[in-house]
């Protein structure tokens, strides 16, 4: 299927990522259905969509008339079978468990048109494991969005062992049609590219915290204003050339062996989970949050992400 023939999109699963993904498709001209078997979750998604569109409007990424047009293209449905049967693209966004995703994909293989693209927004489950044994597996592809999906431009497009090249090409074209950035993952590995690098950073950061090298606040400050500040402009591969491969070799020869390579979970994280301190959802994790602070943080972080995106895009990135 060619991208110019794609108009109908269904998002299956209205959890954390669903509303932002649906809003992105809808505001870029796609007739979009956001579905969920949980009526309560779907009702919660309505409020999230309000927040998404308000954020985009405040950031200057969309006009009020464009919001109205996007909302007119967007339907929330408890029973999306009819929409799935007519869909050009279906994005699976259900719980991050192999058995759940495979069950949903099996149903989609039966209900969707044979030429419809079936995309999985898994954060790291290999696409090859999801498409194995499925009917017409060549149309199944990874389409990993980052949170918040309406603000983070990059979408990883992952080719499973049986994914057709044409499916990858069309998915990349869809991403680019929404003024998003496609990051193509050529070989299907757990975590793909983004989360493998992110989790390596978080593992080392947590190791430094566990070892008392620095506080959580200090670690965040150093990463945000050092590593993060640079990497927003110069990627790690280009940064190696800036530093010099000889310098990297000299430092890596003694530093790499001292870096954390634990296969388990940080003791700090294990303790926090045991205490029921899970992060924003419980108003406490590595940091504590006042009752009115979470919404403020979401607004402020969204504003900064939008400002950063505008700056990078103005330079042609």
Residue, then its C-alpha position, 0 to 999 in steps of 0.5 A: x500500500x502506498x502512503x497516498x492511499x492511506x486515510x483510515x487509522x485505528x489505534x488499539x489501546x487508549x492507555x498512556x500513549x494512545x491519545x497522543x498517537x491518535x491526536x498526531x494522526x488526526x491532526x495530520x489529516x488521517x481519519x482516526x479511531x482510538x479504541x479500548x475494551x475498557x470503557x473507563x480507560x476510554x473515558x480517561x483518554x478524552x481528558x488526555x486528548x483535551x490536555x494534548x490539544x491544549x498543549x499543542x495549541x499553547x505551544x503554537x504547533x496547531x491553531x484552534x481551527x486545526x484542533x476542531x478539524x482534528x477532533x472531527x476526524x477523531x472517534x473514540x470507540x469501545x467496539x472498533x471492529x467496523x473501523x478495523x475492517x476498513x482501516x489502512x493502518x492499525x497501531x497496536x498499543x496494548x499492554x507490554x506483554x508478549x502474550x497480550x500483544x500476540x493475542x491482539x495481533x492475531x485478532x487483527x490479522x483476522x479482522x483487518x484487510x489483507x493489505x492493511x499495515x499492522x504496526x506495534x508500538x511495543x517499547x522493546x519486544x522483538x517484532x519477530x517474536x510478535x509476527x511469528x506464526x501470524x497470517x501474512x506476517x510481512x505487513x507487521x512492523x514495529x512503530x515505536x513512539x516515544x512518550x509523550x508521543x505528540x511532542x517527541x518527534x522520533x518514531x522507530x520503524x523496526x523490521x522484523x524477520x518477516x516484515x516486507x520491505x514495502x511495509x517498512x517503506x510505507x511506514x517511514x512515509x507515514x511517519x514523515x507525512x506527519x512531520x515526524x522523524x523516522x529512525x529505521x532499525x535494520x536488525x530486530x533486537x530487544x529494546x531496539x535502539x532508543x531504549x537500549x541506549x536509554x536503559x544503559x544510561x539509566x543503569x549507570x545513573x542508578x549505579x552511581x546513586x546506589x554507590x553514593x557517588x552523587x545524589x539523584x538531584x546532582x545526577x539529573x543536573x549533570x546529565x541534563x545540562x551536560x550529556x543531554x544538552x550536547x546530545x540534543x544537537x550532536x548525536x553520540x556517533x557524531x560526538x565521537x568524531x568531535x572528541x576524536x577517536x583516539x581520545x575515546x580509545x584512551x578513555x574507554x580503555x580504562x573507563x569501560x571496565x569500571x562501568x556498571x554491567x549488572x544484569x539485575x535491577x538497582x537496589x534503590x529501585x527494588x527498595x522503592x518498588x517494595x515500598x510502593x513508591x512507583x513515581x508520579x503515579x504514587x506521588x513519590x519515587x526517586x523524588x516526592x511530589x506535592x498533589x498539585x505538582x504533577x500537572x504543573x510538571x507535565x505542562x512545564x516539561x511539555x513547554x520545554x520539549x516544544x521549545x526545544x523541538x522548534x529550535x532544532x527544527x529551525x536549524x533544519x533538523 
